[in-house]
Amino acid sequence: MGIGPVLRGASTAGVPGWPGPAAIAAAPAPPGRAHRRPRRRGGLSPGRAGLLLAALLVFPLVLRLAPAAAQDGEEWQPKRTAELQLLDKVTARISVLRATVGQPASFGTLSINIAACNARPPDEVPDAAAWMEVRDSRRPAETQLVFRGWMFANNPAVSMLEHPVYDLRILECK
């Protein structure tokens, strides 16, 4: 049995050396705390408000002075070959396939047609994006198309092939 249950609800008024509740309530505030102002809740201090105002005034100027070349560097560069990684989930076989833009490539029952393959410039973070159509020959003719759209190397979860047997992702464009 701990000491907590014994003292819970007990009064210290009759204990020698311990002040009673009235003495505790009437005690003066500790030194250094009586003169403090209560903290303001919400709002900005005058110093922070001045910094915020200065930032709001300077920010549009910085945007106007930014070189236009930085915006041009964000463009994707078209490439001729896509490097794809394919996984056969049944056999656990991983393969790398090079597909030329405009020419169909095949893997298992999949037929992959790359319509465009773009890469970032060399001075930027490496990334690749490919527009492709993927067909599965095991399906009926009207439902053979299993994927159509862009795939991104740096973020494959944005747009991915959902297939029970195969996984497909773009690695890079060359």
C-alpha positions in Angstrom: 0.0 0.0 0.0 1.5 3.3 -1.1 1.5 6.6 0.7 -0.9 8.2 -1.7 -4.1 6.5 -0.5 -3.3 7.2 3.1 -2.7 11.0 2.6 -5.4 11.5 0.1 -8.1 13.8 1.6 -6.0 14.2 4.8 -5.6 17.7 6.3 -2.2 19.1 7.2 -3.7 21.6 9.6 -2.8 19.6 12.7 0.7 18.5 11.5 3.5 20.4 13.3 5.6 22.5 10.9 3.0 22.4 8.1 0.9 25.5 7.5 -2.9 25.2 7.3 -4.9 26.0 4.1 -5.7 29.5 5.2 -2.0 30.3 5.7 -1.1 29.0 2.2 -3.9 31.1 0.6 -2.7 34.2 2.4 1.0 33.7 1.6 2.6 36.4 -0.6 3.7 35.5 -4.1 7.3 34.3 -4.5 9.8 37.1 -5.3 10.2 38.0 -8.9 6.7 36.8 -9.9 4.5 39.5 -8.5 5.6 42.2 -11.0 5.2 40.0 -14.1 2.4 40.9 -16.6 0.2 38.0 -17.6 1.1 36.6 -21.0 -1.0 37.8 -23.9 -2.8 35.1 -25.7 -3.1 35.5 -29.5 -2.1 38.6 -31.5 1.4 39.7 -32.3 3.9 41.6 -30.3 4.9 45.0 -31.9 8.3 43.6 -32.9 6.8 40.6 -34.7 4.2 42.7 -36.3 6.9 44.9 -37.8 8.8 41.9 -39.2 5.7 40.5 -40.7 4.8 43.8 -42.4 8.4 44.2 -43.7 8.2 40.6 -45.1 4.9 41.2 -46.8 6.3 44.4 -48.5 9.6 42.8 -49.6 8.2 39.5 -50.9 6.6 40.9 -54.1 9.8 42.6 -55.0 11.8 39.4 -54.6 9.3 37.6 -56.9 9.7 40.3 -59.6 13.5 40.3 -59.4 13.8 36.5 -59.7 15.4 35.6 -63.1 13.1 34.1 -65.7 15.8 31.5 -66.4 14.9 29.7 -63.2 11.4 29.2 -64.6 12.7 27.9 -67.9 14.8 25.3 -66.1 11.7 23.5 -64.8 10.7 22.1 -68.2 10.9 18.4 -69.0 13.2 17.2 -71.8 11.8 14.6 -74.3 13.8 11.4 -74.6 13.6 8.4 -76.9 13.9 5.4 -74.6 12.1 4.4 -71.4 13.7 2.1 -68.9 10.9 0.1 -67.1 11.1 -2.2 -64.1 8.6 -5.1 -64.2 7.7 -7.6 -61.5 6.0 -10.9 -62.1 4.3 -11.5 -58.8 3.8 -15.2 -59.4 7.4 -16.1 -60.1 8.9 -13.1 -58.2 11.0 -12.3 -61.3 12.1 -8.7 -61.6 13.1 -7.6 -65.1 14.3 -4.3 -66.6 12.9 -3.5 -70.0 14.0 -0.8 -72.4 11.2 0.4 -74.6 11.5 2.9 -77.5 9.0 5.6 -77.8 6.3 4.7 -80.3 7.2 1.0 -80.5 5.4 -1.7 -78.5 7.3 -3.8 -76.1 6.1 -7.0 -74.3 6.5 -8.7 -71.0 4.5 -11.8 -70.2 1.0 -11.2 -71.3 1.5 -7.4 -71.2 2.0 -5.2 -74.3 3.4 -1.8 -73.4 3.3 1.2 -75.8 5.3 4.3 -74.7 3.9 7.4 -76.3 6.2 9.9 -74.5 9.1 9.8 -72.1 10.4 12.9 -70.5 13.3 13.6 -68.1 14.3 16.5 -65.9 17.4 18.5 -67.0 20.7 17.3 -65.6 21.0 20.3 -63.2 17.8 19.4 -61.4 16.6 16.6 -59.2 16.5 13.5 -61.4 13.0 12.4 -62.4 11.3 10.7 -65.3 7.7 10.6 -66.6 6.3 8.4 -69.3 2.9 8.4 -71.0 2.0 4.8 -71.7 -0.7 2.4 -72.6 -0.6 -1.1 -71.2 -2.7 -4.0 -72.6 -3.2 -7.5 -71.3 -3.6 -10.2 -74.0 -5.4 -12.6 -71.5 -8.4 -10.3 -71.2 -11.3 -10.0 -73.6 -10.7 -7.6 -76.5 -12.9 -4.8 -75.0 -11.1 -4.8 -71.7 -7.5 -5.4 -72.8 -6.5 -1.9 -71.9 -5.4 -2.1 -68.2 -3.5 1.2 -67.9 -3.4 4.5 -69.8 -1.6 7.6 -68.4 1.5 9.1 -67.0 3.9 7.3 -64.6 6.5 9.1 -62.5 9.8 7.6 -61.4 10.0 9.7 -58.2 6.4 9.1 -57.2 5.1 5.8 -58.6 2.1 5.7 -56.3 0.6 8.8 -58.0 -0.4 6.7 -61.0 0.3 3.0 -61.1 -0.6 -0.2 -62.9 -3.1 -2.2 -60.9 -2.7 -5.7 -62.1 -3.1 -9.1 -60.3 0.1 -10.6 -61.8 2.4 -7.7 -62.8 3.8 -4.5 -61.3 5.3 -1.9 -63.6 7.2 1.3 -62.9 9.3 3.7 -64.9 12.9 4.0 -63.8 14.3 6.6 -66.2 14.1 8.1 -69.6 17.2 8.1 -71.8 
